[in-house]
């Protein structure tokens, strides 16, 4: 559902609820969302506070297993995140794919939201259904600000997903450019193990020679030169 559609749904729900004095405030729509879910997604913190005062429950899940905090984080509504945290929402609640709100904020590039969630007690090293931590996701999306925030918050730089990839492996696979180089530097500075053969192989595969040089300088590994084929006589 787009933000505009969500706003329309929210406006209709709020009007209906106000008319019946908020008696069905925790009723769910077709997607399993309550009005608090929709408010977290599109409205303002004052409305969030009002709904909670009227009896809205903060930890109800929709059909995807998302709480209001998940949606506030996904849409970068940092002020709504703050209010929900103040009201005691479960900051480490997971959706159906085992993602926390911090996974969402890390993916979507909302650094301020990431920092607020960490400040609110979010576990920075929680793995989702494929074992990716918020740091994996931030690296995958090349969000350097989120990478720094998560590392500063205690993110495990050598955490592995279910395929055995660390954030460094993900960085080497992601692509070229200045941002990728900066991310690699941040990971190495934070203690990423650069002597992992797979990371070097990924760099070679992507022909990112400058990245390979940065890695090899730290672990004194040089890429093996390709053997020249002998010409048949």
N, C-alpha and C positions, 0 to 999 in steps of 0.2 A: 504494500500500500504506500502510495506517495505521501509526502508531507501534507500536500493540499487536501488529499482525500481523508487523511487522518484528522486534519483540522475540522473538516466538515462533519465527520463522525463525532468528534469531540463536542462540537458546538450543539449538535442535536441531542447528544446524551446529557450535556450539562443543562440544557433547557428542560428536557423531560424530567431530570432528577430534581431540579429546583421547583418544578411544579408539584411534585409529590413529596417535597420536603426531604429529599435524599433517602427515602425509605429503601430503595433498591440499589444502593450505591456500589455494591460489590457484584452486581449482575454482569455477566459476560456477554460480549458480542459474538459474531460468527467466528472470529479468529481466537476467541477465548480471552479477549482483552477486557479489562474493566475500564471505567472512566479514568482511573488513576494511571493506567498504562498510557492511554491517549493523552492525558494531560502532561505526563512526563515527556512524551514525544514532541508535543507541539505548543504547550502552554507555558505559563510563567510560574515562578516559585510561590507566589502568593496564592495561586489557585491550588497548587499542590498542598500547601498548608491547610487551606480551607477544606479540601476534600478529606484529608486525614482527620481533621477536627470533626468532620461530619460522619466519620466511621469507616473511611476507606482503608482497607488492609494493604499493607505495603509489600507483602511477600507472596501475593497471589500470582500464579503462573498462567500464561496463556497456552495455546495449543503447541507452541514451540518450546515451552518450558521457560519462557522469558518472564522476568519480573519487570516492574516499572523501572527499576534501576538499569536493567539491560537496555531498554529503549531510550532512556535519557542519555546513556553513555554512547549508544550507537549514533544518535543524532547530535552529539556534542553539546547537550543542554547542561552545561556545567553547574549553573545555579540550581537547576532541578536536582542534579546529583547531590549537591551540598545539602539541600533540604531533606532528601530521602535518607541520606546518611545520618543526619541529625535526628531523624525520626526512627532510627533503629532498623532500617532495612538490612537484610543479610547481604553484605558486600561481596561475599564469596559464593552466592547462589549460582548454580550452573543451569544452562538450558539443556535442551535435548541432545546437543552435540558437545556437552560438557564445557561450553564456553562461559566464562564469567564476564561481568561487565567490563573488566579490565582488558580482556581479549578484544572486545568490541571497540573500545576506545583506542587500543593499540593499532588495530586494523584500519580504523577510519582516520587516524592522524590527528586526534584531538589531544595535544600535549597537556593542556591545562586540566582536561578531564582525567587524563592518566595520572597526573600528579595528585589530583584531589582524591581519586580512588585509592591510591597508594597511601596517602595520608590518612584515609579513612579505614585502613586496615586490610586492604585487598592483598591476597597472597600472590606475590609476583611470579611464583614458580609453579603455579597450577597448570597441569597439562590438560588439553582438551581431548576429544575423541581420537585424534591422531597423534596425541602426545605433544602437540605444540604449546609452548608457553607464550605468554604475552610478548616476551622478547623475540621469539621466533617470528611472531606475526608482525611486530614492528620492523624487524629486519627485512622480512619478505616484502613489505609494502614500502621499504626504503624511507621510513619515517625517522630521520636522524634525531629529532627532538625527543620522540618517544623512546628511542633506543637509549639515549642518555638518561632520561627520567627513570626508566626501569632499572638500568644498571646502578644508578644512584640509590634506588630503592631496595637494592639487594638481589637483583635478578641474577640467576645462575648462568654465567656466560657459557658454560660447557654442558648445559642441559641438552639431552638428546630426545628427539621425537621417536615415534614408533619405527621409522625407517633408519634410525641411527644418526640422523642429521643434527648437528649443533647449529646455533645461530651463525657461526662462521661458515659452515657448509652452505647454508641458505644464502648468505651474502655473496659467496663465490658463484652461486648459480644464478643469482638474480639479474645481473646485467652490468654494463659498464657505466662510467661516468664519475663525476666528482663526488656525488652523494654516496655511492657505493664504496669509494675509496675511504671517505670519512668514516663510514660505518665500520669498515674493517679496522681502521686505526683505533676507533673506540673499543671494539671488541678485544683487540690485541692488548690495548692499554689496560683493560679490565681483567686480563689473565686468560684470554682464549688460547687454547692449546694449538699452536700453529704447526706442530710436528705431526698432525694427523694427515695421513696419506690421502684420504678421501678429499680433504679440503684442497690439497695441491692438485689432485687429479681434476677436480671440478674447474679450477682456475685454468688448467691447460686446455681442457675441453672447450671452454669459452674463449680461449685465446686472450685471456686478460693477463698479459705478461707483466704489466706493472703491479697488479695485485699479487701475482706469484712472487715477484721480487720482494715485495713487502713481507710476505710470509716467510720466504726462504732466508731473508736477512735475520729473522728472529730465531730460526731453528737450524741455520747453517745447512739447509738442504738446497741443492741445485737441481733443476730439472735436467733429466737425462737427454742428451742430444739425440735427435732422430738419426737412425742409421741410414746411410745412403745405399740404395739398391745398386748392386753391381750390374753393369750393362752386359747383356749376353754377347759373347763374341761370335 
